[in-house]
């Protein structure tokens, strides 16, 4: 029994010694000073660690280690309080990906101030914001975006909640965030930019964000809205200027432009000015499309492989099955077509029938994937649509049905 107790005591002492060695290795000079002070005051010989036998990591190694831990701003703020050397190392740390949730709390504001002053080397920044959550910290948020803009390669801003009407708080919040996001104007190394579910006070702010984006390969403007004040809502001249700005992003491979109520669509924009410079475009997601816009896509985007057309809340459209068939017959590279929320077949107001599926498969020899909303006639089942696609394309087209509407 006595031997067992001595063995347990030795293991406990060894564990404590290892923990202190790990602290010395990671903490740097601050950790060594703290440990030496503890050792000098300790009365136990078993707990003493000989610091001369511990190799302290070089200062340039600490940022590399910290880079594997820095995924959230809250965690970074905690790491900065460990010791002075860690706080200084964070300023030299390359952060591959950082996630931020903007809120109204004072702690969130303080963390944003810390980020603006210490985090300049961020490659991928994803920001989630609660509705009106960033209003009180837009200045700090803007300073942080400006401080890291030169090194940014990927930026995503997603606002939670539905786009609101023109209340005074709503308009004030729009202006605050627009002024913060406009700092992306200097992010010339951006390769992907996602702006989702945000209502802009003025389209001029969004146009400034897109300046100097010669390396941009992916642009997502999803569920974009504008202030409904007549003096601020974009007019034809502003929309054309914005279209020209997007058209200058010649490196674009993927483009998403969607909005509710036709606020920002290929119909409201100048399709020719927007698409004429995007010859390398391969993936296009648009809403509220008309036959003229579809022809512009064929004319200026010969390398397009994936086309997604959505109408969201718009229940009546002049977009027809014949327009889709005409595009497929002219296109030589299209591989994927998603018309699940916009294709209005000949026999229905809100979907396609099995005969429509057969016509689409016959119209293109390159189509490999088709996404639809199916309208099943009496006696038809979902499997009949898969059978139609498989038989008409000899198994080449993979059909995906988002939903089935049964007619009785």
N, C-alpha and C positions, 0 to 999 in steps of 0.2 A: 504493500500500500504506500509506503514511504517513497519507494522508487517511482511509482506512478505519479505521485504528487510532484516529485522533482522533475520528471519528464514533462509534465504539463506546464510547470513553471518555466522551464527552458524554452519550450515552444512559444509561450506567451511573450517572453523576453525577445526571442528571435523575430516574432511578428511585429513587435513594437519597433525594433531596430530597423526592419525592412521598410516600415511605413515612414520612418524618419528619413531614411535614405532616399525614398521616392520624393519626399517633400523637398529635400535638398537638391535633387536632380532637376526638378521642375521649377522651383521658385527662384533660382538664380541667387544673386547677392543678397537680396532681401531675405530669402528663405534661410540662407546660411547664417546671417546675422541673428535672425530670430532663434534659429536652432542653437547657436553658440550660447546665446543668453540663457536659454532653457537648460543647457548642459551645465553651465557654470553654477546655476542655482540648484541643480539636482543632487540629491544625496545618494542616489542609487548608481552603483557601478555598472549594473546590467543595462540600464537605459542610456548609457553614454555612447555617443556615436563619434568616432574619430573623423572629423570633417576633412582632415588632410588626405584621407583615403577615398574620399568621394569626389568624383569628377563632375564639376558643375558644367552644365550645357552652355555652349557659346551663345551670345546674345542673338546671333543670326539664326540659330536653330529654333528658338522659342516661337517666332512668328509662324514657322512651318508647322509646328505642333498645334498651335492655336487655330490654324486655318482649317483643321479637321473638326473643330468644335464650334465654329462660328456659323451657325445656320439660322439662328433667330437673334433679333436685337436684344431680347430680354436675357438670353444666355450670355451674349457678349458683354452686356452691362455688368453681370455678375462676375465674369472673368476679370473685368477691369478693376474690381475691388479686391482681388486676391493680394496683389502687391504692386509696387511702383514699376518694377521691371516688366510685369505683364501688361500694365496699362500702356507703357511706352511701346511695348512690342506690338500691341494691337494696331498702332498707327502704321506699322510696317507690314502688317499681315495681309496677304492676298486672300480675299474672301470670294470663293467660287460662286456661292449662292447664298442669298440673304432674304429671309421672309420677315415682313413687318405688318403688324395689324395696327392701324391708326384708330385711336379712341380719344375720349374726352378727358381721361384721367391725367392728373398732374405728373404722375410717374412716367406715363407715355411721352409727355412733352419733354421731360428731363432726358429720357433715353434718346429722343430725337436730337436734342442739343449735343449730347455726347457723340452720337453718330456723325453729326455735321463737323465736329472738331477732330475726330479721331479716325474715321473710316473713309478713306479716299480710294482705296483699291478694291472696289466691288465690281465683279464681272456680271453677275446676274441678280437683279433686284426685283422681288415680287412684293407688291403692296396691296393689302386688302383694307378697305375703309368702310366703316359703318356709315350709314346715311347721316350726313352733317357731322360725322365724327372727327373729321380733320379740319373743321372750320377754325377751331381755337389754336391749332398748331400748324397752320399752313405756312407761316413764316419759317419755322424750324424745319418743316418738311421740305420747303423750297431750298433752304440753305444746304440740306443734306444732299438733295438731288444735284444741286450745282457743284458741290464738293467732289462728288464721285462721277460726274457725267463724262469726264474725259476717258475713263476706263471702262465704262459700261458697254457691254455687248448685248445684254438682254434686259428689257424692262417691261414689267407688267403692272398695270394699275386696274384693279377691279373693285367697283363700288357695290356694296350689298344693298338690296332693296330696290323697289321699282322707282323709275323716274317720276318725280313729283311735278306738280303744277307750279305756277309762278307765284309762290309765296315770297315774302320779303326775306325769310331765312334761306329759302332755296336759292334765290338770286345772289344773296350775299355769299353763300357757301360756294356757288359756282365761280364767282369772281376770285375768291380766295384760293381755291384749288387750281383754277386756270393760271393764276400768277405763279403758283408753285410748279406746275407741270411745264410751264413755258421754259423753265431752266433746262429742259431736255434739248433745247435748240443747239446746245454746245456738245451734245453727245454724238459726235461724228462717227464713232466706231460702232454704233448700234447695228446689230444684225437682225434683231427681232424686237418689235414694239407692239404691245397689247394694251389697248385702252377700252375698257368694257363698262357698260351700264352707267356712263357719266353724262350728265347734261351740261353742255358747255354754255357759258354766258354769251360767248361770241366766237364765231368760226375762225376769226383772225388768230386767236390764241392757238387753236389746233393747227392752223397753217404754219405758224412759227415753230411749233414742235417738230414738224416734218422737214424743216430746213436742214441742210447739210447732212442728208441721210443717203449718201452715195453707196454705202455698204449694206444698206437695209435689204434683207432677204425675205422677211416676214412682217406683214403689217396687218393688225387686227383692229378694226374699229367696229366694235360689236355693241348693238343697242345704244347708239349714239342719239342724244337729243340736244335741243337748243332751247334757250329762253323763248317763251311765246310772246314776249313783248315785241310789238311790231317794229320798233326801231332797232332791235337786236337780232331778229330772225334773219338768217342769211338770204340775200337776194340773188338774182341771176349772175350778176357780176362777181360777187363773192364766191358763189358756188363754182363758177368757171375758173377763177383764180386758184381755188382749192384743188380743183381737178388737175390743173397744170402742175401744181406742186407735187401731187402724188405721181404724176407722169414723169417727174424728174428722178424718181427712185428707180433707176434703170436696172438695178440688180435684183429687184423683187422677183421672188419665185412663188410666194403665197400671199394672197390678198383677200381680206374679209371686210366687206362694207355692208353692215346691216343696221336697221333702225326701225322703230315703230312709226306708223303714220306717215311714211315716206319722207321723214325729216332729212335723211341722208341715204340716198339710194342711187343706183346707176341711172335711173330715170331723171332724178332731180339734178344730178351732176352732168357735166359735159363728157359723155362717154368717149368721144374721139380724142379730146385733149388728155383724158385720164389714161386711156389704153394705148395710145399711139407709141408711147415710149417704153411699154412693158412687154417687149418682144420675148423675154425669157420667162414670162409668167407660166406656171404649171398648175397652180391650184387657185381657183377663184370661187368665192362665196359671196353672193349678192342677193338682194331682195327687190321685189317690185319691178321685175324685169319686163320689158316690152320687146317686140320683134326687132325694132331698130337697134336697140342696145345689144341684142343677141347677135345681130349681123356685125356690129362693131367688134364684138368679142372674137368672132371668126376672122375678121379682117386683120386685126392688130395682134392677136395672140395665137400664132400658129402652133406654138409648143404646148398649148394647154392640154393637160391630161385629166384634170378633175374639175367639174363644174357643179356647184351646189346653188340651187335657186330656192329662196324662201320668201314667203309673203307674210308670215306671222299672223297679224290680226286682220289682215285685209281679206275680205270674203269675196270680193268681185274683182276679177283681173281680166285684162285684155290679152294675157299670155295664153297661148293655145297649144294643143298637141301638134298642130301643123308646123308651128314655129320651131318646136323641138326637133321634129323629124327633118325639117330643112337644115337645121344646124348640124345634126348628126350625119346627114348625107354629104355635107361639105367638109366636115372636119376629118382629118386623117390621123390625129393623135389622141383623141379623146378616149379615156379608159374608164372613167367613173362619172356617173351622172346621178345627182340627187335632186329629185323634183317632188319629194314627198309632201311638201306643203304648198306647192304652187301650180302643179300641172292639173289642168281641168280638162278631162277627157270629153269626148263627143257625147257620151251617154250620161254624164253626171256633172254636177257643179263643183265637186270638191275631191276628185280622185280619178283613178284610172281603172279600166276594166281589163279583163284578160286579153281581149282583142287589141287593146292599146299596148299592152306589154309585148305582144307579138310584133306589132308594127315598129316599136322602138328597137327591138332586137334585130329586125331585118334591116333597119335604116343604117346601121353602123357595123363595119367589120372589125373595128378595134375595141368596141365597148366590152368591158370585162365585169363591171359592177353597176347595178342599177338599184336605186333606193326610191320607193314609192309609197303613196297612200292608196291602198287597194279598195275598190268598190265592188263588192261581191253581189252578183245578181242572185235572184232566188234559185236555190239548188246548188250554188257554187260554194266551195270552201277555200280556205287559204292555200291548200295544197294545189289547187287548180292553177294558181298564179305561178307557182314554182315550176309546175309541169310545162306551162306555156313558155316560160323563159328558157327552160332546159331544151325543149323540143325545137324551138325556133332558132336558137343559137348553137345547137349541137353541144350544149354543155359549156359554152364559152362564157356566158353571162351569169354572174352570181347575183341572184335577186335577194334584196332585203326589204321586208315589208315593215314599215314603222307602225302602221295600224290598219285594221280592216273595218270597213263600214259595210254592214250587211243591209241589203235592200229587200224590203218585204212587200 
